[in-house]
């Protein structure tokens, strides 16, 4: 695992293209802090408050939909057992907090993979494609909300 401080200047520039406007004010500082501590842990307030909605906004679809699937599986288990105050709520909270402290690392790894995949593309096209792969998507948040509503309705029908 290469921390931000260990990456070459071109890769750092490409990470900035991938992340977009928040790179300088937020992610660069967080990722360098992780590098300094040699740690994958870093608190993310946006993820703490908005969780998978924020992950969808940042185009981290595997994480956001993975959480959605896990959440509804836990919901089904709670409804099957019939115990609303079971340990499953605690498990959900642990997953949520785990995402909150590891999500900056996950985002850095996603960004590095996208940058590596675009290394053979011409410079102008390269920067444009990185900014399209990364950045944010308000539409993805709405799709996630819709998926949550639909899956929630399906779960309610099943129980």
Phi, psi and omega in degrees: 000120178266123176282166184302319182298337184269356183273154179285165185300321180296317179296319178297320177297318178294323176298322178297319177296321181294312185287317181095211189302328184278359184300304184295317186279342187226296191288321179302313180298314181297313184291325175292323176299319177296321178298314181299321180273352184054048185227148175272354184269135177195129182287140177231106183296322180299318178291323179300316183276327187242352174044239185294338176292318176294320179299320176295318178302322179270012177061035176260067190294320180300316179293314184294317180282333172296318177296316180302315179297314180298318181299314182286332172295317177298320177301315179299317180298315179300316181290327177290316180289325180084015182246099183295332183256034182281181180290352182294324175299321177294320178298316178300317179296320178295318177299314181300312180293324176299316177298318182300322182271341180254351188295328177294322176294314179301321180291320176298315180296319177298316180296317180296321178295317179296319178296314180298323181290339182259007184300329184269005181269147180302154189304308181298312180294323181303307182296319180295315180294322177297317180293330176285322178292323182260217180070214184228166178212107176293323179301322180297327177294316179296321177297319179296317178299315178299316178298322179296316180295313181297312181296322177298321178294319178298317179298317180297323179292322183290335183256000000 
